[in-house]
Amino acid sequence: MIDWAAALTPLNLTAVLDVARDLKDAAQLSDHVAIPLLPSVVRFPILMPVDGVNMRDRYAELRWNAVTFLQKKGVVQRVTPLHDPYDHRWQGRVQCDVDQTQLDVVLEALSTEYGRRIAESASADSGGETDSLESAIERVRSLLLRFHSVVLLLRKRHDTRPTLDVNDEYDVQDLLRALLGLSFDDVRPEEWTPSYAGGSSRVDFFLKPEQLVVEVKKTRSRLADREIGDQLILDLARYSKMVDCKAVVCFVYDPENRIVNPGGLQGDLSGTKDGLRVEVIVCPKKY
């Protein structure tokens, strides 16, 4: 009996189902299965809504996490990354041994749960004014992963006219405020948080109908992995006191690639903490 499928978020459920189907196909031809981290065909658009370096990196990371998740569940063993150090990591593959009997059971459970959610979504009233939290997070995530591309495009204007050059955290906030306004009707900048450890602060952006906070950091000299992490830990402790905040997306803009281990920073701080869902996004990532 597979009871953990229903607990997966829509994004994670889709990623695990995506990998499980590829493993099933590959296992029919070989005992030592190898699947690409970035398949040639995107089966589920939610995993890679648009093409681009950052989106490919995100898709590959989701698939790798799905493989290691299935390893914990006993579906695969001996997971080995196959990657040329001179290539992007999403050009690599992952090799593993598959327990085909267990894979069949898991694949059926994942497919059933996915189908149930699709049917439930189709029958739900689509006329509501407030998006679900998951939908809001996905839209913010997609926007943030393309933020750097927007910055680069803004530097190229007709007749070299002046433009916004993103040099510091205030510039990031100004541009992000405009971009969030394209997808959300109620974007509240600089909302106060409750007092924590003798002080209070302001969040960068609060999407009140969605109960979602977007926090912004920009790396600079003397503000990299450790310092960013310390600031976010303190910020998240404050956000957990906000009654009408259910989730926080922390955007770390790192155009100079000062973050030594972006995957580690994301993994250490993302998750559910004190009832608050947290997702940290470092962009752009170095390769």
Secondary structure, 3 states (H helix, E strand, C coil): CCCCHHHCCHHHHHHHHHHHHHHHHHHCCCCEEEEECCCCCCCCHHHCCCCCHHHHHHHHHHHHHHHHHHHHCCCEEEEEEECCCCCCHHHCEEEEEECHHHHHHHHHHHHHHHHHHHHHHHHCCCCCCCCCHHHHHHHHHHHHHCHHHHHHHHCCCHHHCCCCCCCCHHHHHHHHHHHHHHHCCCCEEEEECCCECCECCEEEEEECCCCEEEEEEECECCECHHHHHHHHHHHHHHHCCCCCCCEEEEEEECCCCCCCCHHHHHHHHCEEECCEEEEEEEECCCC
